[in-house]
Amino acid sequence: MSPEDHTPIFLTKAVWRASSCSGRQGNCLRAAVGLPGALPIRDSRRPAGLRLDFSHQA
């Protein structure tokens, strides 16, 4: 089963913003912005890979 099969429906159209430390190479972290109650973080080099999900309370 691919990682895409485990992507929650609310993340399928998420807008991912690059971290300010990514620079021009884009080899840092990306955060999905504008999601109520959640802040997903992923590796910009592996967008379909594992992801960390934080609540806004964290």
Stockholm file with secondary structure:
# STOCKHOLM 1.0

chainA/1-58         MSPEDHTPIFLTKAVWRASSCSGRQGNCLRAAVGLPGALPIRDSRRPAGLRLDFSHQA
#=GR chainA/1-58 SS CCGGGGCCGGGTTCEEEECTTCTTTTCSEEEEESCTTCEEEEETTCTTSCEEEECTTC
#=GC SS_cons        CCGGGGCCGGGTTCEEEECTTCTTTTCSEEEEESCTTCEEEEETTCTTSCEEEECTTC
//
